[in-house]
Amino acid sequence: MIQPGKTIQLPSGKELQIDLNQITRKEWRSLFNIKQPDEEEAAIMGKILGISGSDYENLGLADWRIASEAVYKFFEEFTKAARDTSDPKV
């Protein structure tokens, strides 16, 4: 079974848990809306990472970059794995 979560370690040493089940498809799609306020984006990313939106906004720049990239990369890996293991008849 494909797991919707993964632990990442940031340059600062902090560990965060990526959990895609903490947000809805609608929230995920809203991350790509250029008009979305920064606070809403931070709240959604914080939910994925198990931290508050404020904590997400206040990550150090290196930590923020690694955490953000890890979320998007994990989503790509997760969806590829789901596609690869799905029934081709569906």
C-alpha positions as CSV (number, residue, x, y, z in Angstrom):
1,M,0.0,0.0,0.0
2,I,1.2,3.5,-0.9
3,Q,1.7,5.6,2.2
4,P,0.5,9.3,2.0
5,G,3.2,10.5,4.4
6,K,7.0,10.9,4.7
7,T,9.4,12.4,7.3
8,I,11.9,15.0,6.2
9,Q,14.8,16.5,8.0
10,L,15.5,20.2,7.5
11,P,19.0,21.8,7.5
12,S,18.2,23.2,10.9
13,G,17.8,19.7,12.2
14,K,14.0,20.0,12.6
15,E,12.0,17.0,11.4
16,L,8.6,17.4,9.8
17,Q,6.1,14.9,8.6
18,I,4.6,15.3,5.2
19,D,1.0,14.0,5.3
20,L,-1.1,14.6,2.2
21,N,-4.2,13.4,3.9
22,Q,-4.3,16.5,6.0
23,I,-5.7,18.6,3.1
24,T,-8.4,18.2,0.5
25,R,-8.0,18.1,-3.2
26,K,-9.5,21.6,-3.3
27,E,-6.9,22.9,-0.9
28,W,-4.1,21.3,-3.0
29,R,-5.4,22.9,-6.2
30,S,-5.6,26.3,-4.5
31,L,-1.9,26.3,-3.9
32,F,-1.5,26.9,-7.6
33,N,-3.8,30.0,-7.6
34,I,-1.6,33.1,-8.0
35,K,-4.3,35.2,-6.4
36,Q,-4.4,33.1,-3.2
37,P,-3.2,35.2,-0.2
38,D,0.1,34.1,1.3
39,E,-1.5,33.4,4.7
40,E,-3.8,30.8,3.1
41,E,-1.0,29.1,1.3
42,A,1.0,29.0,4.5
43,A,-2.0,27.5,6.4
44,I,-2.3,24.8,3.8
45,M,1.4,24.0,3.6
46,G,1.5,24.0,7.4
47,K,-1.4,21.4,7.5
48,I,0.6,19.2,5.1
49,L,3.7,19.5,7.3
50,G,2.1,19.2,10.7
51,I,2.9,22.8,11.8
52,S,0.9,26.0,12.0
53,G,0.8,28.4,9.1
54,S,2.7,30.9,11.2
55,D,5.4,28.4,11.8
56,Y,5.6,27.6,8.1
57,E,6.0,31.3,7.3
58,N,8.7,31.7,9.9
59,L,10.9,28.8,8.8
60,G,14.4,29.9,7.9
61,L,14.9,30.4,4.2
62,A,16.8,27.1,3.7
63,D,14.3,25.1,5.8
64,W,11.4,26.7,3.9
65,R,12.9,25.9,0.6
66,I,13.7,22.3,1.5
67,A,10.2,21.8,3.1
68,S,8.4,23.3,0.2
69,E,10.3,21.4,-2.5
70,A,9.8,18.1,-0.5
71,V,6.1,18.5,-0.4
72,Y,5.8,19.0,-4.2
73,K,8.3,16.3,-4.9
74,F,6.6,13.8,-2.6
75,F,3.3,14.6,-4.3
76,E,4.8,13.7,-7.7
77,E,6.4,10.5,-6.3
78,F,3.1,9.5,-4.6
79,T,1.0,10.1,-7.7
80,K,3.4,8.2,-9.9
81,A,3.5,5.3,-7.5
82,A,-0.3,5.3,-7.3
83,R,-0.5,5.3,-11.1
84,D,2.1,2.5,-11.5
85,T,0.3,0.2,-9.0
86,S,-3.3,0.9,-10.2
87,D,-5.4,-1.5,-12.1
88,P,-5.1,-0.7,-15.8
89,K,-8.7,-1.7,-16.4
90,V,-9.9,1.2,-14.2
